[in-house]
Amino acid sequence: MTAMEQWLTRRGVTLEDVAEIVYTLQRPYNGQLTMGECRESVLAVLSKREVQYVLYTGIALDELAERKLLPQPLQAMMENDESLYGVDETLALGITNVYGMIGLTSFGYLDKMKPGIIRQLNEKGKKIHVFLDDLVAGLAAAASARIAHQDPKAQRYDVPDPGIF
């Protein structure tokens, strides 16, 4: 298990949780898709250093907020999961953009619908997951986009001769 997987597991998120969301997103477009491929895609996204940096940052902020170690008013914003804060979604976009615009649209859908582990993380409880619910949505969106980009059935277009225009 990688260090990033350990950080996620410590916060209650497994690779299978994320892979299930990826599967739900991509299965309508790829009838041959397996959970193994979804898990592999999540691992591929997690292997990117910029993704790891984003996750470490968001998870650390959530944990600091749980221990009440953030300065005010940031501490209160985190405790209340302030709806206008938006930094959590903005940070998650750093993950979604790894595989292009389809990641962004998938993230918007996941942020709105909150399927699976994303909904569980978003619920108020003893732990603060202001960042993690959005980061998991970003991770699932990027892994889903990665699968879409690799689909051999996807339409390919030739680049036109620049002299045409």
C-alpha positions in Angstrom: 0.0 0.0 0.0 1.4 3.4 -1.0 1.7 6.3 1.4 -1.1 8.1 -0.4 -3.4 5.0 0.0 -2.5 4.9 3.7 -3.5 8.6 4.0 -6.8 7.9 2.3 -7.5 4.8 4.3 -6.8 6.6 7.5 -9.5 9.0 6.5 -12.0 6.2 5.7 -11.5 6.1 1.9 -10.5 2.9 0.1 -9.4 2.5 -3.5 -12.5 0.3 -4.0 -14.7 3.2 -2.9 -13.2 5.5 -5.5 -13.2 2.7 -8.2 -16.9 2.1 -7.7 -17.6 5.7 -8.5 -15.4 5.5 -11.6 -17.2 2.4 -12.7 -20.6 4.1 -12.3 -19.4 7.0 -14.4 -17.8 5.0 -17.2 -19.9 1.8 -17.4 -22.6 3.4 -19.6 -20.0 4.2 -22.2 -17.9 1.0 -21.9 -19.9 -2.2 -21.5 -16.6 -4.2 -21.1 -15.3 -2.1 -18.2 -14.2 -4.0 -15.1 -13.7 -2.9 -11.5 -10.1 -3.9 -11.9 -9.6 -1.4 -14.7 -11.3 1.3 -12.6 -9.0 0.5 -9.6 -6.0 0.5 -12.0 -7.0 4.0 -13.3 -7.4 5.3 -9.7 -3.9 4.1 -8.9 -2.5 5.7 -12.1 -4.0 9.0 -11.1 -2.7 8.6 -7.5 0.8 8.0 -8.9 1.0 11.6 -10.2 3.0 13.8 -7.9 0.8 16.8 -8.4 -2.3 14.8 -7.4 -0.5 13.6 -4.3 0.4 17.1 -3.3 -3.2 18.3 -3.6 -4.4 15.3 -1.6 -1.8 15.8 1.1 -2.7 19.5 1.4 -6.4 19.0 1.7 -6.2 16.1 4.1 -3.8 18.0 6.3 -6.1 21.0 6.4 -9.1 18.7 7.4 -7.0 17.1 10.1 -5.8 20.4 11.5 -9.4 21.7 11.6 -10.4 18.6 13.5 -7.7 19.3 16.1 -8.8 23.0 16.2 -5.4 24.2 15.1 -6.4 26.6 12.4 -6.5 30.4 12.9 -9.9 32.1 13.1 -12.0 32.7 11.0 -10.6 29.7 9.0 -11.3 27.3 11.8 -15.0 28.3 12.0 -15.3 28.1 8.2 -14.0 24.6 8.3 -16.1 23.5 11.2 -19.2 24.8 9.5 -18.2 23.7 6.0 -19.0 27.2 4.9 -20.9 27.0 1.6 -19.2 30.1 0.1 -15.7 28.9 1.0 -15.1 27.2 -2.4 -11.4 26.6 -1.8 -12.1 22.9 -1.4 -13.6 22.7 -4.9 -10.9 24.8 -6.3 -8.2 22.6 -4.9 -9.9 19.5 -6.3 -9.8 21.0 -9.8 -6.0 20.5 -9.6 -6.8 16.8 -9.8 -9.6 16.9 -12.3 -7.6 18.8 -14.8 -5.0 16.1 -15.1 -7.1 14.4 -17.8 -8.8 17.4 -19.4 -12.2 18.9 -19.7 -14.1 15.6 -19.3 -12.6 15.4 -15.8 -14.1 18.8 -15.0 -17.6 17.9 -16.2 -17.5 14.6 -14.3 -16.3 16.5 -11.2 -19.3 18.9 -11.4 -21.7 15.9 -11.7 -20.0 14.2 -8.7 -20.0 17.3 -6.6 -23.7 17.8 -7.2 -24.9 14.2 -6.9 -22.4 13.0 -4.2 -22.5 9.3 -4.8 -21.1 6.6 -2.5 -18.2 7.6 -0.3 -18.4 11.2 -1.4 -21.9 11.5 0.3 -20.5 9.7 3.4 -17.6 12.2 3.7 -19.9 15.1 3.1 -22.1 14.3 6.1 -21.5 16.2 9.3 -19.9 14.1 12.0 -16.9 13.9 14.3 -14.5 14.2 11.5 -14.1 17.2 9.2 -13.9 16.4 5.5 -14.3 19.8 4.0 -11.6 19.0 1.5 -11.6 15.2 1.3 -15.1 14.8 -0.2 -14.2 17.1 -3.1 -10.7 15.6 -3.5 -12.2 12.1 -3.8 -14.7 13.5 -6.4 -11.7 15.0 -8.2 -9.8 11.7 -8.0 -12.8 9.7 -9.3 -13.4 12.2 -12.1 -9.8 12.1 -13.2 -9.7 8.3 -13.2 -12.9 8.2 -15.1 -11.6 10.7 -17.7 -8.4 8.6 -18.0 -10.5 5.6 -19.0 -12.5 7.7 -21.4 -9.3 8.9 -23.1 -8.0 5.3 -23.5 -11.2 3.9 -24.9 -10.2 2.3 -28.3 -13.8 2.8 -29.6 -13.6 6.6 -29.1 -13.8 8.5 -32.3 -10.5 9.8 -33.6 -10.2 12.9 -35.8 -7.3 13.8 -38.1 -5.8 17.2 -37.8 -6.6 19.1 -40.9 -3.8 20.5 -43.2 -3.2 24.0 -41.9 -3.3 25.3 -45.4 -7.1 24.6 -45.6 -8.0 27.6 -43.5 
